[in-house]
Amino acid sequence: MINKLAILFIVFCTSALSVGCSLASTPKWDRPVTYSARVAVPRHYDAWVKQLRFEATGERAWWWPVGITSCCWRAPGRSGGKLEPMPDYIHVTWFSFAEQQPYTRLIHIPDPEALRERMEQPAPVNKWGKHHNLPRYNLVLGLAPGGTVVLWIMNWAETAIEVGRYKAVPFEDEKNDYSTWVEDYLKEHGEYLEQHGLQLDRW
Protein backbone atom coordinates (compact mmCIF):
# COMPACT_ATOMS: atom_id res chain seq x y z
CA MET A 1 0.00 0.00 0.00
CA ILE A 2 2.83 2.36 0.94
CA ASN A 3 4.58 1.63 -2.36
CA LYS A 4 1.42 2.44 -4.29
CA LEU A 5 1.06 5.77 -2.47
CA ALA A 6 4.69 6.59 -3.15
CA ILE A 7 4.26 5.85 -6.85
CA LEU A 8 1.11 7.99 -7.04
CA PHE A 9 2.91 10.84 -5.26
CA ILE A 10 5.82 10.70 -7.73
CA VAL A 11 3.44 10.64 -10.71
CA PHE A 12 1.52 13.63 -9.31
CA CYS A 13 4.69 15.65 -8.71
CA THR A 14 6.02 14.84 -12.18
CA SER A 15 2.75 15.98 -13.78
CA ALA A 16 2.74 19.18 -11.75
CA LEU A 17 6.31 19.95 -12.76
CA SER A 18 5.46 19.26 -16.39
CA VAL A 19 2.52 21.66 -16.33
CA GLY A 20 4.60 24.24 -14.49
CA CYS A 21 7.34 24.07 -17.11
CA SER A 22 4.77 24.36 -19.91
CA LEU A 23 3.26 27.49 -18.35
CA ALA A 24 6.67 28.95 -17.65
CA SER A 25 7.61 28.66 -21.32
CA THR A 26 4.85 31.15 -22.23
CA PRO A 27 5.69 34.68 -21.05
CA LYS A 28 2.95 36.19 -18.93
CA TRP A 29 1.45 39.51 -19.93
CA ASP A 30 2.30 41.58 -16.88
CA ARG A 31 1.20 45.03 -18.11
CA PRO A 32 -2.11 46.66 -17.14
CA VAL A 33 -4.86 45.81 -19.62
CA THR A 34 -7.10 48.55 -21.02
CA TYR A 35 -10.26 47.34 -22.75
CA SER A 36 -11.32 49.50 -25.68
CA ALA A 37 -13.84 49.84 -28.49
CA ARG A 38 -12.40 50.20 -31.98
CA VAL A 39 -13.78 50.60 -35.51
CA ALA A 40 -12.75 48.78 -38.70
CA VAL A 41 -13.88 48.87 -42.33
CA PRO A 42 -12.99 46.69 -45.32
CA ARG A 43 -10.06 47.80 -47.48
CA HIS A 44 -11.23 50.23 -50.22
CA TYR A 45 -14.48 50.96 -48.34
CA ASP A 46 -13.46 53.93 -46.20
CA ALA A 47 -15.92 55.61 -43.88
CA TRP A 48 -16.19 58.75 -41.82
CA VAL A 49 -17.26 57.63 -38.35
CA LYS A 50 -18.86 60.10 -35.99
CA GLN A 51 -18.27 59.79 -32.27
CA LEU A 52 -19.04 56.48 -30.62
CA ARG A 53 -21.47 56.92 -27.75
CA PHE A 54 -21.52 54.54 -24.79
CA GLU A 55 -24.16 54.05 -22.10
CA ALA A 56 -23.84 51.94 -18.95
CA THR A 57 -26.43 51.37 -16.24
CA GLY A 58 -26.05 53.89 -13.43
CA GLU A 59 -23.34 55.87 -15.27
CA ARG A 60 -23.33 59.04 -17.32
CA ALA A 61 -23.15 58.43 -21.08
CA TRP A 62 -19.74 59.10 -22.63
CA TRP A 63 -18.37 59.34 -26.14
CA TRP A 64 -15.14 59.17 -28.14
CA PRO A 65 -14.32 60.72 -31.55
CA VAL A 66 -13.23 58.41 -34.37
CA GLY A 67 -13.06 60.20 -37.77
CA ILE A 68 -12.01 58.82 -41.15
CA THR A 69 -11.43 55.06 -40.99
CA SER A 70 -9.78 52.92 -43.65
CA CYS A 71 -8.71 49.27 -43.52
CA CYS A 72 -8.87 46.57 -42.43
CA TRP A 73 -11.72 44.12 -42.06
CA ARG A 74 -11.61 41.73 -39.09
CA ALA A 75 -8.67 43.66 -37.60
CA PRO A 76 -8.23 46.00 -34.62
CA GLY A 77 -8.88 49.08 -36.76
CA ARG A 78 -9.05 52.59 -35.35
CA SER A 79 -9.45 53.45 -31.68
CA GLY A 80 -12.81 54.65 -30.44
CA GLY A 81 -12.37 54.82 -26.66
CA LYS A 82 -12.04 52.94 -23.40
CA LEU A 83 -14.63 50.43 -22.22
CA GLU A 84 -14.72 51.41 -18.58
CA PRO A 85 -17.26 50.50 -17.41
CA MET A 86 -18.46 47.95 -19.94
CA PRO A 87 -21.47 49.59 -21.65
CA ASP A 88 -24.99 48.30 -22.12
CA TYR A 89 -25.35 50.28 -25.36
CA ILE A 90 -23.04 51.49 -28.12
CA HIS A 91 -24.32 53.96 -30.70
CA VAL A 92 -22.40 54.25 -33.97
CA THR A 93 -23.11 56.57 -36.91
CA TRP A 94 -21.02 56.68 -40.07
CA PHE A 95 -20.90 57.87 -43.66
CA SER A 96 -19.95 55.29 -46.30
CA PHE A 97 -17.87 56.97 -49.03
CA ALA A 98 -18.37 54.09 -51.45
CA GLU A 99 -22.17 54.33 -51.20
CA GLN A 100 -22.34 58.03 -50.32
CA GLN A 101 -24.79 56.99 -47.65
CA PRO A 102 -24.99 57.65 -43.88
CA TYR A 103 -25.94 54.82 -41.49
CA THR A 104 -26.73 54.59 -37.80
CA ARG A 105 -27.15 51.74 -35.34
CA LEU A 106 -27.77 51.41 -31.59
CA ILE A 107 -26.21 48.16 -30.38
CA HIS A 108 -27.55 46.59 -27.19
CA ILE A 109 -25.17 44.45 -25.15
CA PRO A 110 -27.56 42.35 -23.03
CA ASP A 111 -24.95 41.06 -20.55
CA PRO A 112 -21.94 43.41 -20.38
CA GLU A 113 -20.16 41.44 -17.65
CA ALA A 114 -20.46 38.18 -19.57
CA LEU A 115 -18.90 39.94 -22.57
CA ARG A 116 -16.05 41.25 -20.42
CA GLU A 117 -15.45 37.73 -19.09
CA ARG A 118 -15.12 36.46 -22.66
CA MET A 119 -12.70 39.28 -23.44
CA GLU A 120 -10.63 38.46 -20.34
CA GLN A 121 -10.01 34.87 -21.45
CA PRO A 122 -6.41 34.64 -22.74
CA ALA A 123 -5.90 34.06 -26.46
CA PRO A 124 -2.46 32.90 -27.71
CA VAL A 125 -0.69 35.16 -30.18
CA ASN A 126 2.86 35.39 -31.51
CA LYS A 127 4.12 38.98 -31.39
CA TRP A 128 7.46 40.69 -30.89
CA GLY A 129 9.26 37.38 -31.36
CA LYS A 130 7.50 35.74 -28.42
CA HIS A 131 4.41 33.68 -27.67
CA HIS A 132 1.91 35.54 -25.47
CA ASN A 133 -1.45 34.72 -23.93
CA LEU A 134 -3.25 38.04 -24.10
CA PRO A 135 -6.85 38.86 -23.27
CA ARG A 136 -9.03 39.89 -26.20
CA TYR A 137 -9.00 43.51 -25.04
CA ASN A 138 -10.42 45.05 -28.26
CA LEU A 139 -14.15 45.18 -28.97
CA VAL A 140 -14.18 45.94 -32.70
CA LEU A 141 -17.14 47.26 -34.69
CA GLY A 142 -16.74 46.30 -38.34
CA LEU A 143 -18.71 48.64 -40.62
CA ALA A 144 -19.34 47.27 -44.12
CA PRO A 145 -21.26 48.34 -47.25
CA GLY A 146 -25.01 47.88 -47.02
CA GLY A 147 -25.03 48.88 -43.36
CA THR A 148 -23.66 45.59 -42.00
CA VAL A 149 -22.15 45.86 -38.52
CA VAL A 150 -20.09 42.95 -37.19
CA LEU A 151 -18.88 42.90 -33.59
CA TRP A 152 -15.65 41.05 -32.76
CA ILE A 153 -13.46 40.63 -29.70
CA MET A 154 -9.72 40.22 -30.34
CA ASN A 155 -6.25 41.20 -29.26
CA TRP A 156 -4.86 40.94 -32.80
CA ALA A 157 -6.63 39.97 -36.02
CA GLU A 158 -5.72 36.28 -35.78
CA THR A 159 -7.62 35.89 -32.50
CA ALA A 160 -10.89 37.54 -33.63
CA ILE A 161 -14.16 35.99 -32.47
CA GLU A 162 -17.48 37.27 -33.83
CA VAL A 163 -19.87 38.06 -30.97
CA GLY A 164 -22.62 39.97 -32.78
CA ARG A 165 -24.02 40.93 -36.18
CA TYR A 166 -26.44 43.77 -36.88
CA LYS A 167 -28.01 45.82 -39.65
CA ALA A 168 -27.71 49.60 -39.51
CA VAL A 169 -30.39 52.01 -40.71
CA PRO A 170 -29.68 54.37 -43.64
CA PHE A 171 -30.83 57.96 -43.18
CA GLU A 172 -30.69 61.37 -44.86
CA ASP A 173 -28.03 63.68 -43.42
CA GLU A 174 -28.78 67.17 -44.68
CA LYS A 175 -26.60 68.88 -42.09
CA ASN A 176 -23.23 67.62 -43.39
CA ASP A 177 -21.57 67.95 -46.78
CA TYR A 178 -19.15 65.12 -47.58
CA SER A 179 -18.69 65.97 -51.27
CA THR A 180 -15.02 67.03 -51.01
CA TRP A 181 -14.11 63.87 -49.10
CA VAL A 182 -16.07 61.72 -51.54
CA GLU A 183 -14.21 63.30 -54.45
CA ASP A 184 -10.84 62.55 -52.86
CA TYR A 185 -11.97 59.04 -51.98
CA LEU A 186 -13.09 58.27 -55.56
CA LYS A 187 -9.76 59.43 -56.96
CA GLU A 188 -8.06 56.73 -54.92
CA HIS A 189 -10.65 53.95 -54.93
CA GLY A 190 -13.01 54.71 -57.83
CA GLU A 191 -11.35 52.25 -60.19
CA TYR A 192 -11.60 49.48 -57.60
CA LEU A 193 -15.32 50.19 -57.10
CA GLU A 194 -15.95 50.05 -60.86
CA GLN A 195 -14.29 46.63 -61.05
CA HIS A 196 -15.58 45.04 -57.84
CA GLY A 197 -18.64 46.97 -56.69
CA LEU A 198 -19.82 46.81 -53.09
CA GLN A 199 -19.69 42.99 -52.74
CA LEU A 200 -22.56 43.05 -50.25
CA ASP A 201 -22.53 39.27 -49.71
CA ARG A 202 -18.90 39.24 -48.50
CA TRP A 203 -19.40 40.72 -45.09
N, C-alpha and C positions, 0 to 999 in steps of 0.2 A: 504493500500500500504506500509506504514511504517513497519507494522508488518511483511509483507512478506519479505521486505528487511532485517529486523532484523533476521528473521529465516534463510534466505539464508546466511547471514554473519556468523551466529553461525555454520551452517553446514560446510561452507568453512573452518573456523578456526579449527573445530574439525577434518576435513579431513587432513588439513595441519599438525596438531599436531600428528595425527596418522602416517602419512608418515614419519615425523621427528623422531618419536620414533622408527619406523621400521628401518630407516637408522642408527640411533644411536646404535642400538643393534648389528650391524655388524662393527667390528673394521676396520678403514680405514688403508690401507697400506701406511704408511707415510715415507718409506725409498726410496731413489733414485732407479729407475729401470734401469737396464742394459740389453739391448736386446742382445741375443747371438745365434750363430749357434752351434748346437751340433750334435753328431752322435750316432746312436743306431743300434744294430744288434740283431737278435733273439738269445735266449738262445741256447747254443751248436753250434752256427754258427759264431764263432769268426772271426774277420778280422783285418788285419793290414791296417790302413788308413793313406795314405800320407797326406801331408798338404792340408788343404782346402784353395783354392784361391778365392778371392772376387774381383769383379770389379763393380765400380759405375761410372756413367756418370760424367765426369769432375774431377774425383779423381784418384790418383795413385792406382794401384792394390795392394792389401795386402793379406797376408796369415797367417795361424795359424797351428802349428803342432798338430797332433792328436795321432797317434801311435796305439798300439794294443787295440782293442775295443771288449768287451764281455758283452752281456746282457744289456738291455732287450728291446724287441720289443715294440713299441708304448709307450716309456718311455723317460725321458729326456736324458739318455745316457751320453756320454762323451763330455766334452767341446771342442769346435773347434774355439772359438774366438768371439769377439764382432761384432755386426752388427751396426756399426757407421762409415759412413752412411749406410742406407739400400742398399744392392747391387742390380745391375741389373743382375749379373751373379754369379753363384757359381760353381766352378769346383772341383769335388771330384774324387779321384782315390784310389782304394783299392785292396787288395789281399784277396780273400776268402780262408781260410784254408781248409774248408770242400770240396771245389771244386778244390783247388790248381790252382786257376784261377784269374788273375788280371782283373779288370774292370775300366772303366772311363766314366764319364758323365759330360757334361757342361749343367747346368740348367739355363734357362732364366727366370727371374722374370719380366713379362711384365709391371707391375705397382707396383714398390717398395713401394710407399707411401700408396697405397690402402692396401697392405699387412701389413704395419706397423699399419695402422688404425685398421685392424682386430685384430692384436696382442695387441693393446692398450685397446680393449674392456675388461672390467673386467669379470673374470670367477670365480664363487664361489668355494671355496675349504676349507676343514676342515684340518688344520694343527696346530700342537703345542697346541692342546686343544682348539682352537678357530676357528671361522668361518671367513674367509677372502675373499674379492673380489680382486683378483690379476689379473693383465694383463697377457696374454699368452706371456711371455717374451722370451720363447725358440722356435727357429725355428729348428726343429729336422729332420735330414736326416736319414731315416731308410734304411739300406743296407741289402738286403736279397739275398739268393741263386738265381742263374739264372740272376743276374744283376738287380733285381727289386730295384728301389729307390722310397720310399714314403716320402713325405714332410708333416710334421705336425707342427702346432703351439700349444703350451701348456704351462702351468706353472708347473703342475704336471700331471702324466699319466692320471688321471681321467678326465682331461679337454681337452684332445687331440682332435684336429679337423684336418682332412686330407685336405690339400690345393693343393696337386699336386702328380702326379704319373708318373714315367718315367722308361725307359729301358736303362740301361748302355750298353756300348760296350765292349766285351771281347777283349783282345789284348795279344800279346806275350811280356813278359818282360824279356829280356835276360841279362839285367844289374844287376838284383838283384837275390840273392839266398835265398829262404825262407825255404830250406829243414830242417834245424835244428828246426825252429819254427813249421813247419808242423809235424815233428816227435813228439815234445812235445805236440802239440795240439791233435794228434791222440791217444796218451797215455791216455789223459783225456776224449776225446769225441768219440773215434773210435767206441766203443761199441754202443753208442747211434746212430751214423750214420749207422751202420750195421742194426740196428733194425728199424730205422725210415726213413732213406734216407734224401733227400734234401727237400721233401714236397713242391715242387715248386708252387703248387696251393694254399698254405696257405697265401701267403703274398699279 
